Amino acid sequence: MKKTLLLILVLVIALPVAVFADGAATYKTKCTACHGPDGSGQTAVGKSLKLKDLRSPEIQNLSDAEITKALTDGKGKMPASKLSADDIKAVIGYVRSLKK
C-alpha cells in the first residue's frame, strides 16, 4: 500500500514537470524566432509583425480552447502549426508560466 501511494505521488509530481519541460522545448524550437524566448515578441520578426506579448493579461486571459484554435488554425500572419494535441497542451502550459 505504501509503495503504491508513493508511486502515485511521484507520478503526480513528475507528470506536470515533464509536460512543462516538453512545452518549453517545443516553444524554444517552434515559437522563439517570432515570440522571443520570454514571449515578449521583441524579436525582429515579432516587432515587424507587431506581435502581442504572450505574457500580457490579454493573452493570458484567453482560454486554452482559444489558444488551441489559434495554434491549430493559425491566426493573422501566424500559420497553422503542425503540433500534436499533446504538444499544443504542453506549449500552452509553458506560455501560461510566462505570465507577468
C-alpha positions as CSV (number, residue, x, y, z in Angstrom):
1,M,0.0,0.0,0.0
2,K,2.8,2.5,0.9
3,K,4.7,1.7,-2.3
4,T,1.5,2.3,-4.4
5,L,0.9,5.6,-2.7
6,L,4.5,6.6,-3.1
7,L,4.3,5.7,-6.8
8,I,1.1,7.7,-7.3
9,L,2.7,10.7,-5.5
10,V,5.8,10.5,-7.7
11,L,3.7,10.4,-10.9
12,V,1.5,13.3,-9.8
13,I,4.6,15.4,-9.2
14,A,6.6,14.2,-12.2
15,L,4.0,14.5,-14.9
16,P,3.4,18.2,-14.8
17,V,7.2,18.8,-14.7
18,A,7.6,16.5,-17.8
19,V,4.8,18.3,-19.6
20,F,6.3,21.7,-18.7
21,A,9.7,20.6,-19.9
22,D,8.3,19.4,-23.2
23,G,6.3,22.6,-23.7
24,A,9.5,24.7,-23.0
25,A,11.5,22.6,-25.6
26,T,8.7,22.8,-28.2
27,Y,8.3,26.6,-27.6
28,K,12.0,27.1,-27.9
29,T,12.2,25.3,-31.3
30,K,8.9,26.4,-32.8
31,C,8.0,29.8,-31.3
32,T,11.0,31.8,-30.1
33,A,12.0,33.0,-33.6
34,C,8.9,35.3,-33.6
35,H,7.7,35.4,-30.0
36,G,11.2,35.6,-28.4
37,P,12.5,33.4,-25.5
38,D,10.4,35.4,-22.9
39,G,7.2,35.6,-25.0
40,S,7.5,39.4,-25.4
41,G,7.6,39.4,-29.2
42,Q,10.6,41.6,-29.1
43,T,12.4,39.9,-32.0
44,A,13.0,41.4,-35.4
45,V,10.1,39.3,-36.8
46,G,7.9,39.9,-33.8
47,K,8.4,43.7,-34.0
48,S,7.7,43.8,-37.7
49,L,4.5,41.8,-37.2
50,K,3.6,43.8,-34.1
51,L,3.0,40.6,-32.1
52,K,1.3,40.8,-28.8
53,D,3.2,40.0,-25.6
54,L,2.3,36.4,-24.6
55,R,2.9,37.4,-21.0
56,S,0.2,40.1,-21.1
57,P,-3.2,39.8,-19.4
58,E,-4.8,40.0,-22.9
59,I,-3.2,36.7,-24.0
60,Q,-3.0,35.1,-20.6
61,N,-6.8,35.5,-20.1
62,L,-7.6,33.6,-23.3
63,S,-9.0,30.2,-22.7
64,D,-6.9,27.1,-23.6
65,A,-9.5,26.4,-26.3
66,E,-8.9,29.9,-27.8
67,I,-5.2,29.4,-27.8
68,T,-5.5,25.9,-29.2
69,K,-7.7,27.2,-32.1
70,A,-5.1,29.9,-32.9
71,L,-2.3,27.3,-32.9
72,T,-4.2,24.7,-34.8
73,D,-5.8,27.0,-37.4
74,G,-3.3,29.9,-37.4
75,K,-4.2,33.5,-36.7
76,G,-3.4,36.6,-38.5
77,K,0.1,36.1,-40.0
78,M,0.8,33.1,-37.8
79,P,0.5,30.0,-39.9
80,A,-1.3,26.9,-38.6
81,S,1.0,24.7,-36.6
82,K,1.6,21.0,-37.2
83,L,2.0,20.3,-33.5
84,S,0.2,17.3,-31.9
85,A,-2.6,17.9,-29.4
86,D,-0.3,16.9,-26.6
87,D,2.4,19.3,-27.8
88,I,-0.1,22.1,-28.1
89,K,-1.2,21.5,-24.5
90,A,2.4,21.5,-23.3
91,V,3.1,24.8,-25.2
92,I,0.0,26.4,-23.6
93,G,1.2,25.3,-20.2
94,Y,4.6,26.8,-20.9
95,V,3.1,30.1,-22.2
96,R,1.0,30.2,-19.0
97,S,4.2,30.0,-17.0
98,L,5.5,33.2,-18.7
99,K,2.7,35.3,-17.1
100,K,3.9,38.7,-15.9
